[in-house]
Amino acid sequence: GRHDHFFELGGHSLMVAQFITRVREKFGVTLPLFNVYQTPTVAALAEIILDQQLGQFGSDDVQQAMDDIANLSEAEIDALLAQEHKLLNN
């Protein structure tokens, strides 16, 4: 879920590096390594990513992304996380 702790679920430094690479590829932002260690939940990291995007994109684009994220159900978030987990482990 969006409030699960990355490291308590078995995350480790190699997965952090993979995650940072995927964030850069998918969202066009560079997430500093320390952010994952300081805020290891999807919800907290999403806020950091959106803040960085706000600096890159117009506020209308960011607002639309925030609305899209806010409208995701817990089941949709779980499905997205499961899909990412599957991709990371292949």
Buried (B, 14 or more C-beta within 10 A) or exposed (E): EBEBEBEEEEBEEEBBEBBBEBBEEEBEBEBEEEBBEEBBBBEBBBBBBBEBBBEEBEEEEBEEBBEEBEEEEEEEBBEEBEEBEEEEEE
